[in-house]
Amino acid sequence: VNSLSTAPTSISGTTTICNGNSTTLTLNGGSAGTGANARWYSGSCGGTLVGTGSSITVSPTTNTTYFVR
């Protein structure tokens, strides 16, 4: 039996970082269903793919908004 995904309740990570530094963004709560994998984007939901999985490390050089689905 395949299980359905449950949406995460939040994302943790440092909200403000200086140019040249990095932070790890991590999904909290929820669960991935059978065969599901979180996909992280920058710019817009479905914009530029920046990683997959329950967490990613980012090092933006400008103000950047990240989305996960």
Contacts in CASP RR format, 6 or more apart in sequence:
PFRMAT RR
TARGET T0000
AUTHOR 0000-0000-0000
METHOD contacts of the structure
MODEL  1
VNSLSTAPTSISGTTTICNGNSTTLTLNGGSAGTGANARWYSGSCGGTLV
GTGSSITVSPTTNTTYFVR
2 33 0 8 1.000
2 34 0 8 1.000
3 31 0 8 1.000
3 33 0 8 1.000
3 34 0 8 1.000
4 33 0 8 1.000
5 30 0 8 1.000
5 31 0 8 1.000
5 32 0 8 1.000
5 33 0 8 1.000
5 36 0 8 1.000
6 29 0 8 1.000
6 30 0 8 1.000
6 31 0 8 1.000
6 33 0 8 1.000
7 30 0 8 1.000
8 27 0 8 1.000
8 28 0 8 1.000
8 29 0 8 1.000
8 30 0 8 1.000
8 68 0 8 1.000
9 28 0 8 1.000
9 29 0 8 1.000
9 30 0 8 1.000
10 28 0 8 1.000
10 29 0 8 1.000
11 25 0 8 1.000
11 26 0 8 1.000
11 27 0 8 1.000
11 28 0 8 1.000
11 66 0 8 1.000
11 68 0 8 1.000
12 25 0 8 1.000
12 26 0 8 1.000
12 28 0 8 1.000
13 23 0 8 1.000
13 24 0 8 1.000
13 25 0 8 1.000
13 26 0 8 1.000
14 23 0 8 1.000
17 23 0 8 1.000
17 60 0 8 1.000
19 61 0 8 1.000
20 59 0 8 1.000
20 61 0 8 1.000
21 59 0 8 1.000
22 57 0 8 1.000
22 58 0 8 1.000
22 59 0 8 1.000
23 57 0 8 1.000
23 58 0 8 1.000
24 55 0 8 1.000
24 56 0 8 1.000
24 57 0 8 1.000
24 58 0 8 1.000
25 40 0 8 1.000
25 55 0 8 1.000
25 56 0 8 1.000
25 57 0 8 1.000
25 58 0 8 1.000
25 66 0 8 1.000
25 68 0 8 1.000
26 54 0 8 1.000
26 55 0 8 1.000
27 38 0 8 1.000
27 53 0 8 1.000
27 54 0 8 1.000
27 55 0 8 1.000
27 68 0 8 1.000
32 38 0 8 1.000
32 54 0 8 1.000
37 52 0 8 1.000
37 53 0 8 1.000
38 52 0 8 1.000
38 53 0 8 1.000
38 54 0 8 1.000
38 68 0 8 1.000
38 69 0 8 1.000
39 49 0 8 1.000
39 51 0 8 1.000
39 52 0 8 1.000
39 53 0 8 1.000
39 68 0 8 1.000
39 69 0 8 1.000
40 49 0 8 1.000
40 50 0 8 1.000
40 51 0 8 1.000
40 52 0 8 1.000
40 53 0 8 1.000
40 56 0 8 1.000
40 66 0 8 1.000
40 67 0 8 1.000
40 68 0 8 1.000
41 47 0 8 1.000
41 48 0 8 1.000
41 49 0 8 1.000
41 50 0 8 1.000
41 66 0 8 1.000
41 67 0 8 1.000
41 68 0 8 1.000
41 69 0 8 1.000
42 48 0 8 1.000
42 50 0 8 1.000
42 58 0 8 1.000
42 60 0 8 1.000
42 64 0 8 1.000
42 65 0 8 1.000
42 66 0 8 1.000
42 67 0 8 1.000
43 64 0 8 1.000
43 65 0 8 1.000
43 66 0 8 1.000
43 67 0 8 1.000
44 67 0 8 1.000
45 67 0 8 1.000
45 69 0 8 1.000
46 67 0 8 1.000
46 69 0 8 1.000
47 67 0 8 1.000
50 56 0 8 1.000
50 58 0 8 1.000
50 66 0 8 1.000
58 64 0 8 1.000
58 66 0 8 1.000
END
